[in-house]
């Protein structure tokens, strides 16, 4: 799969995804400090699912109707990289086909998928 990992999600997540043979662009590595609108635009233009911890992307998608190829919003109690990776691993294993094009909110115990028309 093709992902864009937001700066707040971190380089460890991007590296882990690469090790899983995904095509990954990291905001931290490539466009650090980019505006959220630029980040979601880059993900859209490059046909990438955005992985973020920043709930502002919900506003961009639902209120501003910004186009996207899928957004995974991590809403975690434990923000350590190992926990982010564990949660993403479970998500990808169980919901891989539902990731593209949808807005997904993930916690340690729940997954909420909003299908985008």
Secondary structure, DSSP 8 states (H G I E B T S, - for coil): -EEEE-TTT-HHHHHHHHHTT-EEEEHHHHSTT--HHHHHHHHHHTT-EEEES-THHHIIIIIS----S-EEEE--S--SHHHHHHHHHHHHHHHHHHHTTSEEEE-SS-EEEE---
